[in-house]
Amino acid sequence: MPHVNFTQQIDIPEVLFILFVLFFLGLVYHIRQEDKREGYPLESDRTDRTGGRVQVVGFPPMPKPKVFLRKFGEPILSPGPRQERNLDGILVPLHDFPGSPYVPTGDPLVDGVGPASYALKEEVPDMTWHGEPNIRPLRKLPEHAVEGTETSPIGMDVVTRDGVRVGTIADVWINVAELFGTYFEVQVAPKFGGDRAILPVAFADIRPRDKMAVIGMLTAPQFARVPRLAVPDIINFREEDRINAYYAGGYLYSKPLEKGLESGGKA
């Protein structure tokens, strides 16, 4: 009886290549679907027959809801119900056609729109593996201190872009898990509130020779309106996002809007 060698009829490398391509396409599909657990469906500025906003999902479709267990906090369902900010009346379209850019109607930094926008994250702090707040001031961490070879920012004046002294750095908040400075705690001058405000390290220009920290993106009146912490010594996820967005938005909003925007786009 003659023997048949199937390997002579099948191109093994070609089969392996086809299997790899199929696997890779399946992997891309899975990853692309999984990254739609947050932020989807998107909301278009177009409306449907009922007057609501058209929801955009695209391809592939959204995944089935899945429960995620967490070490701290309640389990979360994703995708699931989400809290959205109400921006009605805060932003208006510049022109009357779909896709038109929006312009703020009030103080865009306080309202948190454009580059100053933030998400409604959970009002809980980032936690260490041991269940303690991960970002804390040095006064609560006696075992930590500013590196002796570095110039300590504590005691430096805080000056805004318009050259006004608005306070003094009173403390440094550090990331306990990774041991680096994250925020400065500013003792605000009485003229601007007299309380404490948070200044992200990344937005402070430290000048050791002048013994000052310059906030190059905010004016003094804008710094006075920096969002404050609800609880001293603790900063939660939502506060972090909002405060960082406030300073970031200052790069655009610390100067008046262009006349073209203020006049509705007319030169």
Buried (B, 14 or more C-beta within 10 A) or exposed (E): EEEEEEEEEEEEEEEEEEEEEEEEEEEEEEEEBEEBBEEBBEEEEEEEEEEEBEEEEEEEEEBEEEEEEEEEEEEEEBBEEEEEEEBEEBBEEBEEEEEEEBBBEEBBBBBBBBBBBBBEBEEEBBBBEEEEBBBBBBEBEEEEEBEEEEEBBBEBBBBBBBEBBBBBBBBBBBBBBEEEBBBBBBBBBEEBBEEBBBBBBEBBEBBEEEEBBBBBBBBBEBBBBBBBBEEEBBBBBBBBBBBBBBBBBBBBBBEEEEEEEEEEEEE
